Amino acid sequence: MRTRLSEPLSLEEMAKIACLSPFHFNRTFRSMVGVPPGEFLAVLRMNAAKRRLLTTSLSVTEVCFDLGYASPGTFANRFKQLVGLSPLQFRQFADAFAPTSLEALHEGSRAGRDRMPVHDRGVSGSIAVPGSFQGLIFIGLFPKPIPLCRPVACRTISTPGRYQIATVPDGRYYLLAAALPWSQNALTYLLPEAGLLVGVAESPVFVVGGRGSTSVDLTLRPPQPADPPILGVFPPLLRTPGAARVISLS
C-alpha cells in the first residue's frame, strides 16, 4: 500500500499479493489493524497528502491528482473530514504556527496536570513511556481504533503518569495516545514521525452515565508498520492563536 499510493488497489489485488482469498484477507487485516484494508489505504493516501502540502510547493489540485484522486472537490472534502481542516487551511496553519504557541501549549499542559481533578468521572488511567521523555503526550478517545479528525474527548499532559479525561459523552470508544518530543518546529506536531511514540488500547472502553467502564493504562512504543498514521490535528494546537486566525479567515 505504502509504495502504490497513487494506484487504485482493489481488495482482490491486495488479497492476491497477500496470497489469501479476499474474504480471509479482509477479515485478517481488520483483526490486526482495526479497520478494513480500503480504509487503511485511504488514510495512508491522506497522510501523504499532508506531507506534500507541507513539504512541497505543489498546489492543492496537483496534490489531488498526484495521489490518484479524480476530483479536487472530492479530495478537499475528504481531507477536511479526516484531518479536520481543509487542505488550504492546513497549509496556512503550518505557515502561521509560531514557537511561542508551542511554548504556551507546553506550559498549559503542565499547569493543567497540577489542576487535574480527582474523581471517578470520565476515563482515567496511566501512561508509561520507555526511557526518558520530554515533550507532550496527547490522549484522545475515538469511535474507531484509528485517529481520524478530532477525538470525542482528549487530554494533554507533559510527563508520563496519571491522566484523566473528565468530561466524556456516553458511548463506546478507543483510547489512543501519542507522545511527541519537544520541538519548535511545527512539522513535529503536524506530521508526527521522528521520535513519535504511540499506544492504542486493545479493547474499547464504554462510558455510561459519564463514567468509564474500566481504567485504561497504556505503555507507549515506536510506531509499527501496521499502525495507521495520525491524520487529525491535535485539538490543543487548534486552540493556538495561529489556528484561530486561519480558521476565522476561511
Secondary structure, DSSP 8 states (H G I E B T S, - for coil): -TT-TTS---HHHHHHHTTS-HHHHHHHHHHHHSS-HHHHHHHHHHHHHHHHHHHS---HHHHHHHTT-S-HHHHHHHHHHHHSS-HHHHHHHHHH--HHHHHHHHHHHHHHHHT---SSSBEEEEEE-SS---EEEEEEEESSSS--SS-SEEEEESSSEEEEE----SEEEEEEEEEEE--S-THHHHS--TT-EEEE-SS-EEEETTEESS---EE-B---TTS----S--HHHHTSHHHHHHHHH-
